[in-house]
Amino acid sequence: MPDESQPQDEFDYVVVGGGTAGAVVAARLSEDPSVTVCVLEAGPSDVGDDNILRLDRWMGLLESGYDWDYPVEPQEHGNSFMRHARAKVLGGCSSHNSCIAFWAPAEDLDEWGALGCEGWSAADCFPLYRRLETNDSPGDHHGRNGPVTIRTIPPDDPCGVALLEACAEAGIPTTPFNTGRTVTRGAHWFQINARPDGTRSSSSVSYLHPILGKRPNLEVRTGLQAKRLVLDAGQRCTGVEYLTPDLIHTRTVGARREVVVCCGAIDAPKLLMLSGIGPAEHLRETGVGVRVDSPAVGSHLQDHPEGVIMWEARRPMVTTSTQWWEIGIFADTGSGLDRPDLMFHYGAVPFDMNTYRRGYPTSENAFCLTPNVTRARSMGTVRLRTRDFRDKPRVDPRYFTDEHDVRVMTHGLRLARDIVSRPPMATWAGRELAPGTGARTDAELLDYIRETHNTVYHPAGTVRMGATGDPEAALDPRLRVKGVRGLRVADASVMPFLPAVNPCITTMMIGEKCADMIRADRD
């Protein structure tokens, strides 16, 4: 029960989750000195923490104390050992990832709009990317004075240089990203949201660090995990219950105007369901009282499943890097596509997280390509494990339950071999470590994929937005939770479907748009 001996704090807006979108929402709302904003973040602050701030250390954050580290449910067609890294730190996954920065393809955003998400087309959203960025890439469409530093990775990795030459020989031209035109078939050095000194330009670094302690109307509270949302008898969200630092007592922070849930594609549906907003039958089975029967909450989980193919390097690989995964390759596996259905990340490091346990050899001097399905059709769910907020949810991506995903991934492994067999890679590519040259048939490649695949850590769509009358959408196009007043969601969970690229910058864009809509609806 809440500790009634303590007064109830109250703000105009309460933002639950100071992550990739939450930091943006809080910073933008607090620009108005006439309103008060409180951020509740379960993880620690990232201020002064080089484990977080140094981008080249990002791989050490996986399965660390900064990671919720969610296991997946047993997968009939996929890797049941796989875990979903979700950041437990201010800045969320933008403080935890490799900071690959993409504008979403215009075609994806226009499709969002066509699905009933009015106001979310490319024409509506591209100005928000421009607002948030300071980009070193040419083009009048780019922003030059936004809070997020975005820059193109310099071509300092000689193996990467050779790989781009090999891609060109394989019919995949060297094509820069974020030019305003979707790259359906092309390869290039990534753009990353990082400063030249190697500090990640996360949402926390970019939006919150410059204003912490300088805005009396903004309070950022870290180390506080939300237990549930408080709804009054009129179905209005009036605040958030959270566990106090003593790990015993519960306090409530009230919201005079709105609560904005920014907990990400796994924890946002979890919090809504713990609060009685979700599939009624599931809530009853779990012992949670139903406030709003919303079948879409926790449904439509989509991700970018990722395979790996790895080679021992004949020459010494680089010993320094911006973030070790510096090149992207896009391809189309069929004719007439307006967006790529296959993407690779090139890693200048071994990536044996899921291969070594299965008996595949490894090396400290290796490189890899990681094909991923950009438009995966396999859909999963997030469900409560129990009604206890401390328990991890059931995350069931249902990987490779759609044959499309199998076909694209298998094509990706073969295309990777084709690229690396080209003459520019002859002095770099040694023994194929995984899956090894013995895996050739569709059945052999499929067995390897299902045993060893990973994820690009891009869960999305679990509290998706859509038209007001769409039963498959938990939110309206203004990110308001249907059936509840005073409650919005802003993070990757709101996406109608996952864009074909790394979605971190798009999640920041969602934060920008959410703040705009809150201000517009208030005025």
One Martini backbone bead per residue (centre of mass of N, CA, C, O) as a GRO file, in nm:
protein
  523
    1MET     BB    1   0.100   0.033   0.016
    2PRO     BB    2   0.085   0.344   0.040
    3ASP     BB    3   0.261   0.609   0.194
    4GLU     BB    4   0.074   0.838   0.388
    5SER     BB    5   0.311   1.000   0.544
    6GLN     BB    6   0.351   1.111   0.262
    7PRO     BB    7   0.349   1.337   0.040
    8GLN     BB    8   0.213   1.418  -0.262
    9ASP     BB    9   0.339   1.456  -0.548
   10GLU     BB   10   0.325   1.731  -0.802
   11PHE     BB   11   0.268   1.761  -1.154
   12ASP     BB   12   0.196   1.818  -1.472
   13TYR     BB   13   0.431   1.611  -1.562
   14VAL     BB   14   0.485   1.257  -1.620
   15VAL     BB   15   0.781   1.071  -1.690
   16VAL     BB   16   0.817   0.731  -1.783
   17GLY     BB   17   1.119   0.735  -1.864
   18GLY     BB   18   1.466   0.836  -1.950
   19GLY     BB   19   1.496   0.781  -2.254
   20THR     BB   20   1.505   0.821  -2.583
   21ALA     BB   21   1.221   0.978  -2.551
   22GLY     BB   22   1.189   1.088  -2.257
   23ALA     BB   23   1.412   1.305  -2.265
   24VAL     BB   24   1.275   1.471  -2.484
   25VAL     BB   25   1.004   1.532  -2.356
   26ALA     BB   26   1.114   1.673  -2.100
   27ALA     BB   27   1.280   1.895  -2.236
   28ARG     BB   28   1.052   2.025  -2.405
   29LEU     BB   29   0.838   2.082  -2.185
   30SER     BB   30   1.050   2.252  -1.995
   31GLU     BB   31   1.069   2.511  -2.174
   32ASP     BB   32   0.821   2.574  -2.005
   33PRO     BB   33   0.805   2.758  -1.708
   34SER     BB   34   0.482   2.700  -1.641
   35VAL     BB   35   0.582   2.404  -1.612
   36THR     BB   36   0.593   2.073  -1.473
   37VAL     BB   37   0.857   1.813  -1.447
   38CYS     BB   38   0.876   1.450  -1.420
   39VAL     BB   39   1.128   1.198  -1.388
   40LEU     BB   40   1.119   0.839  -1.412
   41GLU     BB   41   1.405   0.631  -1.336
   42ALA     BB   42   1.531   0.314  -1.278
   43GLY     BB   43   1.802   0.402  -1.335
   44PRO     BB   44   2.085   0.551  -1.362
   45SER     BB   45   2.300   0.778  -1.413
   46ASP     BB   46   2.533   0.901  -1.677
   47VAL     BB   47   2.687   1.102  -1.528
   48GLY     BB   48   3.030   1.043  -1.553
   49ASP     BB   49   2.995   0.761  -1.717
   50ASP     BB   50   3.209   0.581  -1.916
   51ASN     BB   51   3.052   0.321  -1.967
   52ILE     BB   52   2.846   0.499  -2.134
   53LEU     BB   53   2.984   0.744  -2.292
   54ARG     BB   54   3.170   0.538  -2.426
   55LEU     BB   55   3.114   0.400  -2.725
   56ASP     BB   56   3.348   0.175  -2.747
   57ARG     BB   57   3.193   0.017  -2.483
   58TRP     BB   58   2.907  -0.106  -2.553
   59MET     BB   59   2.941  -0.426  -2.538
   60GLY     BB   60   2.972  -0.425  -2.214
   61LEU     BB   61   2.649  -0.375  -2.158
   62LEU     BB   62   2.586  -0.651  -2.205
   63GLU     BB   63   2.471  -0.812  -1.936
   64SER     BB   64   2.459  -0.586  -1.733
   65GLY     BB   65   2.368  -0.353  -1.487
   66TYR     BB   66   2.236  -0.182  -1.748
   67ASP     BB   67   2.051  -0.448  -1.787
   68TRP     BB   68   1.756  -0.622  -1.805
   69ASP     BB   69   1.785  -0.891  -1.944
   70TYR     BB   70   1.583  -1.050  -2.155
   71PRO     BB   71   1.441  -1.328  -2.197
   72VAL     BB   72   1.322  -1.571  -2.399
   73GLU     BB   73   1.108  -1.765  -2.506
   74PRO     BB   74   1.064  -2.049  -2.630
   75GLN     BB   75   1.176  -2.143  -2.960
   76GLU     BB   76   1.068  -2.322  -3.228
   77HIS     BB   77   1.246  -2.134  -3.468
   78GLY     BB   78   1.467  -2.043  -3.253
   79ASN     BB   79   1.671  -1.878  -3.017
   80SER     BB   80   1.646  -1.955  -2.674
   81PHE     BB   81   1.916  -1.796  -2.568
   82MET     BB   82   1.812  -1.532  -2.615
   83ARG     BB   83   1.855  -1.175  -2.557
   84HIS     BB   84   1.717  -0.869  -2.436
   85ALA     BB   85   1.843  -0.563  -2.457
   86ARG     BB   86   1.773  -0.326  -2.188
   87ALA     BB   87   1.798  -0.023  -2.065
   88LYS     BB   88   1.934   0.084  -1.725
   89VAL     BB   89   1.929   0.416  -1.801
   90LEU     BB   90   1.994   0.714  -1.875
   91GLY     BB   91   1.876   0.719  -2.219
   92GLY     BB   92   1.869   0.434  -2.259
   93CYS     BB   93   1.945   0.287  -2.558
   94SER     BB   94   2.121   0.545  -2.629
   95SER     BB   95   2.322   0.441  -2.377
   96HIS     BB   96   2.366   0.117  -2.517
   97ASN     BB   97   2.441   0.150  -2.805
   98SER     BB   98   2.591   0.210  -3.141
   99CYS     BB   99   2.476   0.480  -3.277
  100ILE     BB  100   2.298   0.434  -3.522
  101ALA     BB  101   2.199   0.676  -3.779
  102PHE     BB  102   1.853   0.713  -3.885
  103TRP     BB  103   1.640   0.783  -4.114
  104ALA     BB  104   1.350   0.710  -4.204
  105PRO     BB  105   1.185   0.602  -4.447
  106ALA     BB  106   0.950   0.756  -4.628
  107GLU     BB  107   0.781   0.500  -4.690
  108ASP     BB  108   0.724   0.426  -4.396
  109LEU     BB  109   0.585   0.689  -4.304
  110ASP     BB  110   0.364   0.688  -4.521
  111GLU     BB  111   0.244   0.422  -4.419
  112TRP     BB  112   0.160   0.516  -4.149
  113GLY     BB  113  -0.044   0.720  -4.258
  114ALA     BB  114  -0.214   0.509  -4.428
  115LEU     BB  115  -0.291   0.347  -4.146
  116GLY     BB  116  -0.402   0.622  -3.967
  117CYS     BB  117  -0.147   0.818  -3.901
  118GLU     BB  118  -0.200   1.115  -3.853
  119GLY     BB  119   0.101   1.309  -3.891
  120TRP     BB  120   0.331   1.061  -3.997
  121SER     BB  121   0.462   1.153  -4.232
  122ALA     BB  122   0.735   1.263  -4.389
  123ALA     BB  123   0.641   1.561  -4.395
  124ASP     BB  124   0.603   1.562  -4.078
  125CYS     BB  125   0.893   1.427  -3.975
  126PHE     BB  126   1.149   1.549  -4.109
  127PRO     BB  127   1.160   1.820  -3.943
  128LEU     BB  128   1.240   1.666  -3.675
  129TYR     BB  129   1.512   1.568  -3.759
  130ARG     BB  130   1.625   1.847  -3.815
  131ARG     BB  131   1.587   1.957  -3.523
  132LEU     BB  132   1.772   1.731  -3.365
  133GLU     BB  133   2.018   1.798  -3.556
  134THR     BB  134   2.384   1.775  -3.613
  135ASN     BB  135   2.499   1.752  -3.943
  136ASP     BB  136   2.779   1.659  -4.166
  137SER     BB  137   2.600   1.622  -4.399
  138PRO     BB  138   2.492   1.683  -4.692
  139GLY     BB  139   2.217   1.900  -4.719
  140ASP     BB  140   1.923   2.088  -4.681
  141HIS     BB  141   1.768   1.877  -4.485
  142HIS     BB  142   1.963   1.933  -4.268
  143GLY     BB  143   2.070   1.977  -3.952
  144ARG     BB  144   2.287   2.232  -3.760
  145ASN     BB  145   2.140   2.294  -3.439
  146GLY     BB  146   2.100   2.046  -3.281
  147PRO     BB  147   2.146   1.827  -3.006
  148VAL     BB  148   2.234   1.602  -3.218
  149THR     BB  149   2.517   1.437  -3.303
  150ILE     BB  150   2.589   1.380  -3.655
  151ARG     BB  151   2.818   1.144  -3.811
  152THR     BB  152   3.056   1.032  -4.024
  153ILE     BB  153   3.243   0.771  -4.066
  154PRO     BB  154   3.558   0.714  -4.097
  155PRO     BB  155   3.796   0.549  -4.330
  156ASP     BB  156   4.001   0.360  -4.107
  157ASP     BB  157   3.923   0.071  -4.221
  158PRO     BB  158   4.069  -0.146  -4.441
  159CYS     BB  159   3.858  -0.371  -4.446
  160GLY     BB  160   3.619  -0.183  -4.507
  161VAL     BB  161   3.722  -0.076  -4.773
  162ALA     BB  162   3.728  -0.354  -4.912
  163LEU     BB  163   3.427  -0.419  -4.875
  164LEU     BB  164   3.315  -0.193  -5.056
  165GLU     BB  165   3.453  -0.299  -5.311
  166ALA     BB  166   3.312  -0.575  -5.308
  167CYS     BB  167   3.026  -0.473  -5.327
  168ALA     BB  168   3.055  -0.337  -5.602
  169GLU     BB  169   3.124  -0.607  -5.751
  170ALA     BB  170   2.826  -0.722  -5.642
  171GLY     BB  171   2.616  -0.470  -5.698
  172ILE     BB  172   2.693  -0.267  -5.443
  173PRO     BB  173   2.694   0.045  -5.403
  174THR     BB  174   2.839   0.336  -5.305
  175THR     BB  175   2.612   0.479  -5.053
  176PRO     BB  176   2.487   0.718  -4.892
  177PHE     BB  177   2.331   0.823  -4.604
  178ASN     BB  178   2.085   1.049  -4.535
  179THR     BB  179   1.980   1.206  -4.823
  180GLY     BB  180   1.644   1.142  -4.868
  181ARG     BB  181   1.709   0.858  -4.992
  182THR     BB  182   1.645   0.539  -5.039
  183VAL     BB  183   1.835   0.250  -4.969
  184THR     BB  184   1.812  -0.054  -5.142
  185ARG     BB  185   2.114  -0.056  -5.285
  186GLY     BB  186   2.381  -0.037  -5.053
  187ALA     BB  187   2.699   0.110  -4.927
  188HIS     BB  188   2.837   0.227  -4.600
  189TRP     BB  189   2.915   0.443  -4.385
  190PHE     BB  190   2.806   0.536  -4.108
  191GLN     BB  191   2.597   0.704  -3.904
  192ILE     BB  192   2.647   0.881  -3.588
  193ASN     BB  193   2.561   0.949  -3.241
  194ALA     BB  194   2.857   1.130  -3.208
  195ARG     BB  195   3.131   1.259  -3.091
  196PRO     BB  196   3.459   1.319  -3.173
  197ASP     BB  197   3.552   1.209  -2.869
  198GLY     BB  198   3.340   0.945  -2.823
  199THR     BB  199   3.077   1.058  -2.734
  200ARG     BB  200   2.769   0.996  -2.687
  201SER     BB  201   2.456   1.116  -2.849
  202SER     BB  202   2.233   1.097  -2.654
  203SER     BB  203   1.946   1.194  -2.510
  204SER     BB  204   2.082   1.272  -2.249
  205VAL     BB  205   2.325   1.434  -2.350
  206SER     BB  206   2.155   1.624  -2.547
  207TYR     BB  207   1.895   1.709  -2.350
  208LEU     BB  208   1.980   1.696  -2.030
  209HIS     BB  209   2.266   1.788  -1.947
  210PRO     BB  210   2.233   2.104  -2.015
  211ILE     BB  211   1.973   2.123  -1.778
  212LEU     BB  212   2.078   2.020  -1.527
  213GLY     BB  213   2.000   2.238  -1.264
  214LYS     BB  214   1.855   2.485  -1.460
  215ARG     BB  215   1.551   2.374  -1.411
  216PRO     BB  216   1.305   2.413  -1.174
  217ASN     BB  217   1.073   2.246  -1.355
  218LEU     BB  218   1.290   2.001  -1.338
  219GLU     BB  219   1.272   1.648  -1.244
  220VAL     BB  220   1.526   1.397  -1.198
  221ARG     BB  221   1.463   1.053  -1.125
  222THR     BB  222   1.657   0.799  -1.003
  223GLY     BB  223   1.606   0.468  -0.905
  224LEU     BB  224   1.287   0.444  -1.007
  225GLN     BB  225   1.027   0.213  -1.004
  226ALA     BB  226   0.752   0.143  -1.160
  227LYS     BB  227   0.437  -0.014  -1.079
  228ARG     BB  228   0.193   0.196  -1.148
  229LEU     BB  229  -0.091   0.330  -1.264
  230VAL     BB  230  -0.317   0.594  -1.189
  231LEU     BB  231  -0.672   0.552  -1.169
  232ASP     BB  232  -0.966   0.682  -1.179
  233ALA     BB  233  -1.311   0.658  -1.199
  234GLY     BB  234  -1.280   0.828  -1.492
  235GLN     BB  235  -1.024   0.723  -1.652
  236ARG     BB  236  -0.783   0.881  -1.518
  237CYS     BB  237  -0.455   0.975  -1.519
  238THR     BB  238  -0.288   1.082  -1.200
  239GLY     BB  239  -0.034   0.873  -1.187
  240VAL     BB  240   0.254   0.723  -1.003
  241GLU     BB  241   0.380   0.431  -0.885
  242TYR     BB  242   0.667   0.384  -0.660
  243LEU     BB  243   0.968   0.273  -0.557
  244THR     BB  244   1.161   0.325  -0.308
  245PRO     BB  245   1.495   0.316  -0.211
  246ASP     BB  246   1.420   0.111   0.034
  247LEU     BB  247   1.232  -0.124  -0.102
  248ILE     BB  248   0.932  -0.080   0.049
  249HIS     BB  249   0.805   0.179  -0.036
  250THR     BB  250   0.526   0.370  -0.157
  251ARG     BB  251   0.484   0.613  -0.409
  252THR     BB  252   0.330   0.918  -0.535
  253VAL     BB  253   0.305   1.077  -0.853
  254GLY     BB  254   0.150   1.348  -0.977
  255ALA     BB  255  -0.081   1.450  -1.253
  256ARG     BB  256  -0.246   1.721  -1.376
  257ARG     BB  257  -0.232   1.636  -1.689
  258GLU     BB  258   0.014   1.415  -1.765
  259VAL     BB  259   0.111   1.093  -1.873
  260VAL     BB  260   0.431   0.954  -1.991
  261VAL     BB  261   0.519   0.665  -2.157
  262CYS     BB  262   0.892   0.562  -2.178
  263CYS     BB  263   0.980   0.222  -2.161
  264GLY     BB  264   0.931   0.065  -2.409
  265ALA     BB  265   0.852  -0.238  -2.585
  266ILE     BB  266   0.843  -0.394  -2.300
  267ASP     BB  267   0.771  -0.192  -2.048
  268ALA     BB  268   0.515  -0.050  -2.142
  269PRO     BB  269   0.316  -0.291  -2.151
  270LYS     BB  270   0.370  -0.381  -1.866
  271LEU     BB  271   0.262  -0.128  -1.718
  272LEU     BB  272  -0.019  -0.130  -1.837
  273MET     BB  273  -0.099  -0.412  -1.734
  274LEU     BB  274  -0.050  -0.356  -1.428
  275SER     BB  275  -0.291  -0.120  -1.469
  276GLY     BB  276  -0.531  -0.263  -1.657
  277ILE     BB  277  -0.399  -0.239  -1.960
  278GLY     BB  278  -0.539  -0.488  -2.172
  279PRO     BB  279  -0.584  -0.809  -2.202
  280ALA     BB  280  -0.831  -0.932  -2.023
  281GLU     BB  281  -0.772  -1.234  -1.995
  282HIS     BB  282  -0.478  -1.205  -1.907
  283LEU     BB  283  -0.524  -1.032  -1.657
  284ARG     BB  284  -0.699  -1.235  -1.505
  285GLU     BB  285  -0.490  -1.468  -1.503
  286THR     BB  286  -0.282  -1.266  -1.336
  287GLY     BB  287  -0.454  -1.075  -1.125
  288VAL     BB  288  -0.565  -0.827  -1.289
  289GLY     BB  289  -0.743  -0.557  -1.305
  290VAL     BB  290  -0.979  -0.432  -1.526
  291ARG     BB  291  -0.994  -0.120  -1.711
  292VAL     BB  292  -0.880  -0.195  -2.012
  293ASP     BB  293  -0.966  -0.346  -2.310
  294SER     BB  294  -0.643  -0.410  -2.484
  295PRO     BB  295  -0.520  -0.624  -2.715
  296ALA     BB  296  -0.265  -0.453  -2.828
  297VAL     BB  297  -0.128  -0.491  -2.570
  298GLY     BB  298   0.164  -0.678  -2.637
  299SER     BB  299   0.142  -0.676  -2.934
  300HIS     BB  300   0.317  -0.681  -3.233
  301LEU     BB  301   0.595  -0.795  -3.210
  302GLN     BB  302   0.888  -0.648  -3.346
  303ASP     BB  303   1.190  -0.728  -3.541
  304HIS     BB  304   1.551  -0.769  -3.601
  305PRO     BB  305   1.674  -1.032  -3.718
  306GLU     BB  306   2.007  -1.193  -3.659
  307GLY     BB  307   2.282  -1.290  -3.815
  308VAL     BB  308   2.599  -1.482  -3.868
  309ILE     BB  309   2.919  -1.422  -4.039
  310MET     BB  310   3.257  -1.561  -3.999
  311TRP     BB  311   3.604  -1.449  -4.013
  312GLU     BB  312   3.919  -1.499  -4.041
  313ALA     BB  313   4.197  -1.299  -4.033
  314ARG     BB  314   4.495  -1.240  -4.216
  315ARG     BB  315   4.493  -0.965  -4.081
  316PRO     BB  316   4.511  -0.711  -3.882
  317MET     BB  317   4.295  -0.562  -3.701
  318VAL     BB  318   4.165  -0.319  -3.564
  319THR     BB  319   4.216  -0.135  -3.235
  320THR     BB  320   4.026   0.098  -3.333
  321SER     BB  321   3.698   0.264  -3.275
  322THR     BB  322   3.397   0.395  -3.253
  323GLN     BB  323   3.201   0.083  -3.250
  324TRP     BB  324   3.285  -0.173  -3.463
  325TRP     BB  325   3.013  -0.083  -3.649
  326GLU     BB  326   3.061   0.094  -3.960
  327ILE     BB  327   2.887  -0.080  -4.171
  328GLY     BB  328   2.642  -0.076  -4.435
  329ILE     BB  329   2.408  -0.314  -4.596
  330PHE     BB  330   2.192  -0.309  -4.877
  331ALA     BB  331   1.912  -0.519  -4.992
  332ASP     BB  332   1.737  -0.694  -5.256
  333THR     BB  333   1.550  -1.006  -5.305
  334GLY     BB  334   1.374  -0.842  -5.510
  335SER     BB  335   1.166  -0.701  -5.728
  336GLY     BB  336   1.032  -0.370  -5.684
  337LEU     BB  337   1.152  -0.242  -5.438
  338ASP     BB  338   1.134   0.052  -5.210
  339ARG     BB  339   1.276  -0.139  -4.995
  340PRO     BB  340   1.469  -0.298  -4.796
  341ASP     BB  341   1.497  -0.659  -4.681
  342LEU     BB  342   1.818  -0.620  -4.638
  343MET     BB  343   2.078  -0.626  -4.379
  344PHE     BB  344   2.410  -0.514  -4.286
  345HIS     BB  345   2.661  -0.559  -4.048
  346TYR     BB  346   2.991  -0.453  -3.987
  347GLY     BB  347   3.249  -0.630  -3.809
  348ALA     BB  348   3.579  -0.577  -3.648
  349VAL     BB  349   3.476  -0.833  -3.486
  350PRO     BB  350   3.396  -1.074  -3.299
  351PHE     BB  351   3.072  -1.283  -3.304
  352ASP     BB  352   3.012  -1.539  -3.048
  353MET     BB  353   2.755  -1.534  -2.861
  354ASN     BB  354   2.592  -1.787  -3.040
  355THR     BB  355   2.831  -1.995  -3.144
  356TYR     BB  356   3.021  -2.118  -2.928
  357ARG     BB  357   2.810  -2.300  -2.774
  358ARG     BB  358   2.779  -2.471  -3.065
  359GLY     BB  359   3.102  -2.526  -3.162
  360TYR     BB  360   3.223  -2.286  -3.287
  361PRO     BB  361   3.471  -2.120  -3.394
  362THR     BB  362   3.724  -1.882  -3.295
  363SER     BB  363   3.854  -1.533  -3.279
  364GLU     BB  364   4.044  -1.236  -3.215
  365ASN     BB  365   4.083  -1.226  -3.548
  366ALA     BB  366   3.792  -1.082  -3.676
  367PHE     BB  367   3.506  -1.090  -3.899
  368CYS     BB  368   3.167  -0.962  -3.985
  369LEU     BB  369   2.832  -1.050  -4.086
  370THR     BB  370   2.481  -0.922  -4.028
  371PRO     BB  371   2.204  -1.042  -4.118
  372ASN     BB  372   1.885  -0.868  -4.167
  373VAL     BB  373   1.534  -0.832  -4.124
  374THR     BB  374   1.366  -0.542  -4.204
  375ARG     BB  375   1.065  -0.699  -4.280
  376ALA     BB  376   0.943  -0.859  -4.059
  377ARG     BB  377   0.664  -1.104  -4.009
  378SER     BB  378   0.718  -1.185  -3.736
  379MET     BB  379   0.505  -1.216  -3.448
  380GLY     BB  380   0.467  -1.108  -3.110
  381THR     BB  381   0.497  -1.097  -2.743
  382VAL     BB  382   0.390  -0.929  -2.439
  383ARG     BB  383   0.386  -1.061  -2.103
  384LEU     BB  384   0.295  -1.145  -1.809
  385ARG     BB  385   0.406  -1.343  -1.546
  386THR     BB  386   0.299  -1.149  -1.325
  387ARG     BB  387   0.178  -0.903  -1.091
  388ASP     BB  388   0.476  -0.845  -1.045
  389PHE     BB  389   0.690  -0.586  -1.114
  390ARG     BB  390   0.968  -0.755  -1.062
  391ASP     BB  391   0.897  -0.924  -1.298
  392LYS     BB  392   0.963  -1.061  -1.580
  393PRO     BB  393   0.860  -1.074  -1.878
  394ARG     BB  394   0.708  -1.220  -2.156
  395VAL     BB  395   0.919  -1.287  -2.436
  396ASP     BB  396   0.771  -1.351  -2.773
  397PRO     BB  397   0.883  -1.327  -3.100
  398ARG     BB  398   0.856  -1.565  -3.305
  399TYR     BB  399   1.084  -1.660  -3.470
  400PHE     BB  400   1.049  -1.782  -3.788
  401THR     BB  401   0.722  -1.814  -3.852
  402ASP     BB  402   0.802  -1.679  -4.122
  403GLU     BB  403   0.921  -1.754  -4.437
  404HIS     BB  404   1.035  -1.484  -4.520
  405ASP     BB  405   1.264  -1.469  -4.305
  406VAL     BB  406   1.413  -1.718  -4.399
  407ARG     BB  407   1.474  -1.631  -4.689
  408VAL     BB  408   1.633  -1.371  -4.629
  409MET     BB  409   1.854  -1.491  -4.446
  410THR     BB  410   1.966  -1.698  -4.646
  411HIS     BB  411   2.039  -1.492  -4.859
  412GLY     BB  412   2.242  -1.336  -4.677
  413LEU     BB  413   2.457  -1.555  -4.646
  414ARG     BB  414   2.519  -1.581  -4.950
  415LEU     BB  415   2.589  -1.284  -5.004
  416ALA     BB  416   2.825  -1.266  -4.810
  417ARG     BB  417   3.001  -1.472  -4.959
  418ASP     BB  418   3.015  -1.320  -5.224
  419ILE     BB  419   3.152  -1.066  -5.124
  420VAL     BB  420   3.407  -1.208  -4.977
  421SER     BB  421   3.505  -1.352  -5.258
  422ARG     BB  422   3.621  -1.106  -5.352
  423PRO     BB  423   3.922  -0.965  -5.430
  424PRO     BB  424   3.938  -0.733  -5.206
  425MET     BB  425   3.924  -0.985  -4.972
  426ALA     BB  426   4.172  -1.182  -5.003
  427THR     BB  427   4.366  -1.048  -4.768
  428TRP     BB  428   4.136  -1.105  -4.528
  429ALA     BB  429   4.000  -1.382  -4.592
  430GLY     BB  430   3.968  -1.660  -4.426
  431ARG     BB  431   3.830  -1.860  -4.233
  432GLU     BB  432   3.521  -1.993  -4.190
  433LEU     BB  433   3.372  -2.012  -3.876
  434ALA     BB  434   3.067  -1.902  -3.938
  435PRO     BB  435   2.928  -2.186  -4.036
  436GLY     BB  436   3.084  -2.282  -4.263
  437THR     BB  437   3.141  -2.454  -4.564
  438GLY     BB  438   2.942  -2.703  -4.497
  439ALA     BB  439   2.713  -2.487  -4.521
  440ARG     BB  440   2.469  -2.495  -4.801
  441THR     BB  441   2.199  -2.568  -4.760
  442ASP     BB  442   1.900  -2.471  -4.657
  443ALA     BB  443   1.889  -2.661  -4.411
  444GLU     BB  444   2.167  -2.588  -4.292
  445LEU     BB  445   2.121  -2.283  -4.264
  446LEU     BB  446   1.866  -2.298  -4.092
  447ASP     BB  447   1.986  -2.442  -3.850
  448TYR     BB  448   2.191  -2.220  -3.788
  449ILE     BB  449   2.003  -1.986  -3.748
  450ARG     BB  450   1.824  -2.110  -3.516
  451GLU     BB  451   2.072  -2.151  -3.318
  452THR     BB  452   2.239  -1.838  -3.361
  453HIS     BB  453   2.068  -1.613  -3.352
  454ASN     BB  454   1.982  -1.278  -3.323
  455THR     BB  455   1.964  -0.932  -3.248
  456VAL     BB  456   1.929  -0.571  -3.295
  457TYR     BB  457   1.753  -0.450  -3.069
  458HIS     BB  458   1.428  -0.380  -3.214
  459PRO     BB  459   1.178  -0.343  -3.052
  460ALA     BB  460   0.823  -0.320  -3.158
  461GLY     BB  461   0.462  -0.242  -3.153
  462THR     BB  462   0.316  -0.298  -2.849
  463VAL     BB  463   0.175   0.019  -2.870
  464ARG     BB  464   0.013   0.090  -3.112
  465MET     BB  465  -0.075   0.304  -3.357
  466GLY     BB  466  -0.392   0.452  -3.484
  467ALA     BB  467  -0.683   0.463  -3.559
  468THR     BB  468  -0.945   0.524  -3.361
  469GLY     BB  469  -1.108   0.251  -3.486
  470ASP     BB  470  -0.863   0.061  -3.432
  471PRO     BB  471  -0.832  -0.250  -3.273
  472GLU     BB  472  -0.501  -0.276  -3.335
  473ALA     BB  473  -0.493  -0.008  -3.156
  474ALA     BB  474  -0.393   0.156  -2.852
  475LEU     BB  475  -0.357   0.421  -3.017
  476ASP     BB  476  -0.366   0.719  -3.124
  477PRO     BB  477  -0.207   0.957  -3.327
  478ARG     BB  478  -0.154   1.118  -3.030
  479LEU     BB  479  -0.067   0.886  -2.816
  480ARG     BB  480  -0.334   0.799  -2.694
  481VAL     BB  481  -0.495   0.612  -2.473
  482LYS     BB  482  -0.739   0.407  -2.507
  483GLY     BB  483  -0.977   0.470  -2.244
  484VAL     BB  484  -0.787   0.716  -2.156
  485ARG     BB  485  -0.697   0.986  -1.962
  486GLY     BB  486  -0.386   1.139  -1.943
  487LEU     BB  487  -0.244   0.924  -2.162
  488ARG     BB  488   0.077   0.839  -2.291
  489VAL     BB  489   0.292   0.719  -2.560
  490ALA     BB  490   0.673   0.728  -2.604
  491ASP     BB  491   0.807   0.500  -2.832
  492ALA     BB  492   0.867   0.207  -3.005
  493SER     BB  493   0.577   0.087  -2.940
  494VAL     BB  494   0.408   0.291  -3.145
  495MET     BB  495   0.476   0.150  -3.389
  496PRO     BB  496   0.314   0.008  -3.652
  497PHE     BB  497   0.608  -0.039  -3.768
  498LEU     BB  498   0.919  -0.133  -3.845
  499PRO     BB  499   1.170  -0.002  -3.968
  500ALA     BB  500   1.444  -0.069  -4.202
  501VAL     BB  501   1.602   0.059  -3.959
  502ASN     BB  502   1.759   0.203  -3.727
  503PRO     BB  503   1.542   0.350  -3.456
  504CYS     BB  504   1.658   0.569  -3.259
  505ILE     BB  505   1.602   0.846  -3.401
  506THR     BB  506   1.299   0.792  -3.430
  507THR     BB  507   1.245   0.791  -3.125
  508MET     BB  508   1.323   1.084  -3.086
  509MET     BB  509   1.111   1.193  -3.281
  510ILE     BB  510   0.872   1.099  -3.111
  511GLY     BB  511   0.936   1.286  -2.876
  512GLU     BB  512   0.902   1.548  -3.028
  513LYS     BB  513   0.605   1.500  -3.118
  514CYS     BB  514   0.478   1.463  -2.845
  515ALA     BB  515   0.538   1.745  -2.736
  516ASP     BB  516   0.383   1.896  -2.954
  517MET     BB  517   0.103   1.767  -2.895
  518ILE     BB  518   0.073   1.856  -2.605
  519ARG     BB  519   0.087   2.158  -2.660
  520ALA     BB  520  -0.147   2.172  -2.867
  521ASP     BB  521  -0.372   2.045  -2.673
  522ARG     BB  522  -0.345   2.276  -2.455
  523ASP     BB  523  -0.400   2.545  -2.638
   0.00000   0.00000   0.00000
